Every structure is written in structure tokens, then in C-alpha cells.
Amino acid sequence: MRVVCAWCQTVLKPGGGERDTEISHGICEACSRFFLDEAEETLALEQFLEDLPVPVLVLGSAGEVQAANHAARGLTGLHPSQLPGATSGDLLACANARLPEGCGHTANCGGCLVRRTLEATHASGAPQEALTGPRQVATPDGVRLARFRIATCKRGDVVLLRIDEVAAVR
């Protein structure tokens, strides 16, 4: 059985062989310090994010992007200078975010997995894990459906949104 960090996906204990597909979850030392320790030596948010191998966005209560790590910027193709004022819908190429009302303000936003999860985590403080749902994304070839798998946790007054998977829906 392979053991991985539940947050950053770092392998903590490799599996027992090629056919060993079972996965269990733990927490690595860096994530433990960041999420569980209240001591002043806790990693700074920016450095913690940059060390994660998975895409992570830091979002305010209205879905505004406050930071994104290198993996998230690579996924979205945005430069850090383009982040101020951007929303999660802007970064994830949501087709509804490009409507005049903008991200979070269209009739379709109430059904958005990212929006619902962000709001629930921000309000309750409870983390959400392995949530999957479709989303309309704008591509050079037009609007397409994509499936997102995400997780969230609240840290202070922001929500960290981890993007575990983005896959085209056929």
C-alpha cells in the first residue's frame, strides 16, 4: 500500500510493487507544520505554495485570487502580474466568467463546483476533499465541458483550492 500526503500528494511510503494500487493518506512534515502547528516558525504561505507539486489557488471569500503557485500558473498560463483582480473563473477559463456579469454573478454560477465549494469552506471552515464536477471552459475551439477534481481547506481568512485533476469530457 502506497501512502501519500493528503494535501500535497507527496509519496510518504512507496507501494509494495507494480500491482500494489491501494493508496492510503497521511500528512507530510511540511503540510503538518503549515496546517497543524500554530508556532511562529510555520512556513510562509507563499513558500509553502511554491513547494507543492500540485496546482493551488489562494482565494478570498468572493472567489478573488490572492495567490497561485507555479503549478497553478502553469495550468492557467498566467503570469503572476495577471493575478491581481482575477477570479477563480478567470484562471480556470470558465465560460461564464467571460460573460458581462463575470465570475460568480451569472445564473449558472450557483451550480459551479468551485464556487459552491469555496463558499462552503469559507463559511464553515471545514475542508472538502476529492469533489468532482463538470464545468464549461472556454478554449480556442469554443466552449467545452471539462471535469475538475478539487479539494479545499481554510487557512485564516482565505481558502486554498487544490486542483487534483482537469479532464476533458467527451
N, C-alpha and C positions, 0 to 999 in steps of 0.2 A: 504494500500500500504506500503510495506516494503522499507526503504531507506538504501542503503549500500554505503560505501566509494568506489568510482570508482577505486581507486588504490589498497587498501589493503583488500577490501571486508568486513571490519568491519561493523556490523549492527549498523546504527545510529538511526533508528527508527523501532521497530518491526512492523510487519504487524498487521492487524486488526482481524485475525482469521485464522483458518485452511485452508479455501478456498481462502484466500487472496494471490494470486500468483503474483500479479503485483509488480515489483521492479523498484524503481527509484534510481538515483545515486546522491550522494553529495560528500563531501570530509571531512574526519575526521581531528581533530586538529593536530595530528602528521604529517599526509601527507600534510596538508596545510602549516605547518611550514617548512617542508622539501622542498616542491616543489614551494611554492609561496613566502616565506619570504627570503629576502636577508640578514637578520641580522646575526650577528656572533653567536647568540645563537641557530642557526639551528642545528638540531641533526646531529651528525657524521654519515656518510654513513653506517659504519659497525653496529652501534647500531640501526639505523633505519631499516636496512635489517633484523636484528635478531628479531626485534619486529613484523615483518609481518608474518601473518599466512599462506601466500601463497608462493610457490617457486619463488624465484627471483634470476636471474644471473646478474652480472655486467660484461659487455662485452666491449672490446676495438673495434676499427674500423675494425680490421681484424677477429673479432669473438673470440679473445682470452679471456678466463675467468679471470677476475681480482678478483672476489669475488663471493660467493654464500651463501645465508642464510641457516639456519638449515633445512628449509622445502625443499629447492632445494638439499641440500646434502643428505637428507633422501630419496628423489625421486631417486637420482642417485646412492646412496650407496657409494659415495666417501668421503674420509676423507679430511679435509682442506689441509693437506700436499700434496694431489694429485692434487690440483687445479693449481699450477703454471705450465704454459706451456700447459694446457688443452684448448680445444676449445669447443664451444657450441655443436658441433657434438660429441665430446668425452663424454661430460656429458649426452647428450640425447640419447646415444647409436646409433647414426646414422650409418647405414651400410656403407655408402660412406666414412665416416670419417676413417674407418678401412682399406680403400684401400691405396696402396702405395703413392698416391698423397696427401692424407689427407684431412681433413675438409676444404671446401672452394675452393678446387683445382681440383675436378673431373668434368667430363662432366655433371653430374647430379646436381651439386651444384647451377647452375643458376636457377633451378626451386624450390629450397628449400625455404619454407615459412620463416623459421627462418633467413636464410642468406639474403633473399630479404628484409625482414622487418628490420633487423639490419642495412643493408646498407642504406635503405631509411630514417630511423630515424636518423642515424648518419649524413647523408648528409644534410637533410632538417631541422632537429631539431623538426619536427612535430611528436607528439605522434601517435601511432597506437593502436587501441582498438579492441578486440574480433575478431582477424583474425584466421581463421581455415583452416587447410590443412593437407593432408596426408604426412607421412614420413616413409621411410623404417628404421626399427630399428633392431639391432642385438640382438637376445635373445639366451638363451641356446638351444632352439629348432630350431634355424635357423633365417633367416631374415623374419620379419613380417611387415605388414603395421599397423601404429598407426596414430590416428588423434590427432593433437595438436591444442589447442586454446590458443593464446598468446596475449600479449599486450606489447608495448614498450614505453619508454619515454627517452629523452636525459637529462642528468644531467652533465654539464661541458663537458668533452671530452669522457664520457662513456655513454653507453646505458644500461638502466635497462630493462631486459626482464622478464616479469611476465608470469608464466605458469599457466593458469587457468584450463586446462583440458588435460589429456592424456588418450585416449581410444583406445582399440584395434579395428581394422577394420576387420570385418568378411568377 
